Amino acid sequence: MANYVGKDVSIKLKRDLGIFQGKIIKPEVDSITINNVFHNGVKLKKFEAHVTIAREEIENITFIQVVDPVEAANRSVRNTPVTQNTSPKESEPQKPTKSPPSFTNKKPNQYDGNKQQHKTTRPIPIKSRNTPNYISSSAPHSKALESQLNGKRNGNGNLNDQGDFDFESNNAMFDKKSIFQEIEAETNPDKPDLVRQIGKPEEKYRHDQNILDSMFMQFKNIQLEFKPKQEYTTDEPGLLIPSIPQSLRNRIQNLAASHGYSMERQIDFLARGATELAIQLLGGSRRFSPKNLHQWPRVTIICDEPYNMLKSEMGLCTARQLACHGVNVMVFVKTATTNPKESKELELYTATGNDFTGNVKDLTPCDLIILSVSNMNQNSQIVRYIQQNRVMVMAIDPPVMGVNPGEINIRNTVIPILPLDDIHTSCGKLHLVNLGISNKFFKDAGIKYFPIFGSRSLIPLHLKA
């Protein structure tokens, strides 16, 4: 084997690891060591490196003819063609580089000066646990070779083999016209010159979703024997609620009371609706959270009649139910009365631990004021207290003309049975409360009634234009 020392060879490796070219310095049975190494036609940075290649990794060895022995250090030799089963790029002759001369049959002065030359960059040393054991180095420059081999294995290849991406040619390959035609066919199915390739997917419905469209109808669930003065609508489309005179509403309540549905029970239902509305106005569950103990809601309820009169009983019952929700309540009510009627509402309210007063000066600031009054005009002290607090004002079945119009701005009002005729706009937004009165008593009063509340016990009313 000593006869091969000093010979120039081209060694093709297996597993697509490329071609190594150099001078033999140590031939052995199981390996071969070369120096002045070129890898895929590119001279290594450490040109004096010794590269040892194992026999099992060699696919083919070809001896190279030296063009000029004098210039052995910078010789130009021809790369003998070898059979390769990889990509066409590897079967083509390598392009010449500026620093190391390529292996070729031509002389150096026969190169075309217009051809681009390889520009090599210093490879980045990369530590890899998967470095092949068939490659060993006798010099520190072996890291550069390992980096190149790692790049080849990872699919990156030699950096010099990668050209710039041609965006223009790639864009020309994109058939934009056909794509736009498909998009337009999807968005414009009515055009006669376009055919939809994909049918419309079958629409699916939930178990609680109505499949058949219902025809909108303007129907009247409540009909009177006479034409109402006003009609109101709710959030439910098509539903109309007529207004009735005060006498007709009193008749309905009296008919229910005569059959056992007493006024005290009716007041409880009305107060329940007023309590629900008041809680909403105070902020609902957010305001009643334990995190808001520092700003717990306070409510003042004003009654202008003695405690045993109808309006005062409405206010006291509402105060009791609010107190049962934890609201701090103060009631303004008179205790002196000439009416012999017995009433337990004041006693039930005081059992909650909240207080009442008959002096306006004892009223404290609050978050909501509820009026349960029968007189349209209140005394100046009450008006002044309401104006100074500057909070929302709510009313329970107030007079139809409001309470001190122009001085007291009522935001919300709760009313029972059906709305009364000629309710003034100063009463604010109307809310109808379901008292649970049977249809029979409406029919006996001359009203064709049908339940209108649905799943709620309190519904908003909007005056029909």
Secondary structure, 3 states (H helix, E strand, C coil): CHHHCCCEEEEEECCCCCEEEEEEEEECCCEEEEEEEEECCEECCCCCCCEEEEHHHEEEEEECCECCHHHCCCCCECCCCCCCCCCHHHHCCCCCECCCCCCCCCCHHHCCCCCCCECCCCCCCCCCCCCCCCEEECCCCHHHHHHHHHHHHCCCCCHHHCCCCCHHHHHHCCCHHHHHHHHHHHHCCCCCCCCCCCCCCCCCCCCCCCCCCCCCCCECCCECCCCCCCEEECCCCCEEEECECHHHHHHHHHHHHHCCCCHHHHHHHHHHHHHHHHHHHHCHHHHCCHHHHHHCCEEEEEEEEECCCHHHHHHHHHHHHHHHCCCEEEEEEECCCCCCCCCCHHHHHHCCCCEEECCHHHCCCCCEEEEECCCCCCCHHHHHHHHHHCCEEEEECCCCCCCCCCCCCCCEEEEECCCECCCCHHHCEEEEECCCCCHHHHHHCCCECCCCCCCCCEEEEEECC
